[in-house]
Amino acid sequence: MNFSTEEKALWVADWKQSGLSAWAYAKENGLNPQTFVRWTRTENATEPGFVEVPTEIMLQPHYPHQIVIEKGDVKIHIPCGIGRNELQTIMSGLWRAQ
């Protein structure tokens, strides 16, 4: 069965309110779980990806060529000359660790 973009958005919005995993929601509602999971990923990919940057980010005198991010007991030192791919790898790893 084909659904319009609007119908998909309604299904996804209802799922977000359900508290169920995407897979469980799809099965419960007679949708193909693999397709529904793809809908949720597609919607998330189009949403703006803003990340709160803590105020503790600063260049510190004793780390003149690094950006230091501090959150609680965790300190992340990022060299100022880091490339986009390396930074993306670091951020991806942090996201998976949550």
C-alpha positions as CSV (number, residue, x, y, z in Angstrom):
1,M,0.0,0.0,0.0
2,N,1.3,3.4,-0.9
3,F,1.0,6.3,1.5
4,S,1.3,10.0,0.7
5,T,3.9,12.2,2.5
6,E,1.1,13.6,4.7
7,E,-0.1,10.2,5.7
8,K,3.4,9.0,6.5
9,A,3.9,12.1,8.7
10,L,0.6,11.4,10.5
11,W,1.7,7.8,11.2
12,V,5.1,9.0,12.4
13,A,3.5,11.7,14.7
14,D,1.2,9.1,16.2
15,W,4.1,6.7,16.7
16,K,6.1,9.4,18.6
17,Q,3.2,9.8,21.0
18,S,2.8,6.0,21.5
19,G,6.0,5.3,23.5
20,L,6.6,2.2,21.4
21,S,9.6,1.3,19.3
22,A,9.1,2.0,15.6
23,W,9.1,-1.8,14.9
24,A,6.5,-2.6,17.6
25,Y,4.3,0.3,16.5
26,A,4.4,-0.8,12.9
27,K,3.5,-4.4,13.7
28,E,0.7,-3.3,16.0
29,N,-0.8,-1.1,13.3
30,G,-0.4,-3.5,10.4
31,L,2.4,-1.6,8.7
32,N,5.6,-3.1,7.3
33,P,8.1,-2.6,10.1
34,Q,11.1,-2.2,7.8
35,T,9.3,0.4,5.8
36,F,8.0,2.3,8.8
37,V,11.5,2.4,10.4
38,R,12.8,3.9,7.2
39,W,10.0,6.6,7.4
40,T,11.2,7.5,10.9
41,R,14.8,7.7,9.8
42,T,13.8,9.8,6.7
43,E,11.9,12.2,8.9
44,N,14.7,12.5,11.4
45,A,17.2,13.1,8.6
46,T,15.3,16.1,7.3
47,E,14.9,17.8,10.7
48,P,17.5,20.4,11.6
49,G,20.4,18.9,13.6
50,F,21.1,21.4,16.3
51,V,23.2,20.4,19.2
52,E,23.4,22.4,22.4
53,V,27.0,23.6,22.9
54,P,27.9,23.9,26.5
55,T,29.2,27.2,27.8
56,E,32.3,25.4,29.0
57,I,33.7,25.2,25.5
58,M,36.7,27.5,25.4
59,L,40.2,27.8,24.3
60,Q,42.2,27.4,27.5
61,P,45.6,29.0,28.0
62,H,47.2,25.6,28.9
63,Y,45.7,24.1,25.7
64,P,46.4,26.9,23.2
65,H,45.9,24.7,20.1
66,Q,42.9,22.7,21.3
67,I,39.2,23.2,21.9
68,V,38.3,21.6,25.3
69,I,34.7,20.5,25.9
70,E,33.9,19.9,29.6
71,K,30.8,18.2,30.8
72,G,30.9,17.0,34.4
73,D,34.0,14.8,34.8
74,V,34.4,14.4,31.1
75,K,36.9,16.5,29.1
76,I,37.2,16.2,25.3
77,H,40.3,17.8,23.7
78,I,39.9,18.6,20.0
79,P,42.8,19.9,18.1
80,C,42.0,23.2,16.3
81,G,43.3,21.9,13.0
82,I,41.1,18.9,13.0
83,G,39.5,18.0,9.6
84,R,35.8,17.7,9.0
85,N,35.9,13.9,8.6
86,E,37.8,13.4,11.9
87,L,35.5,15.7,13.8
88,Q,32.5,13.9,12.3
89,T,34.0,10.6,13.5
90,I,34.4,11.9,17.0
91,M,30.9,13.3,17.2
92,S,29.4,10.1,15.8
93,G,31.2,8.1,18.5
94,L,29.9,10.5,21.2
95,W,26.4,10.1,19.9
96,R,26.6,6.3,20.0
97,A,27.9,6.4,23.5
98,Q,24.8,8.2,24.9
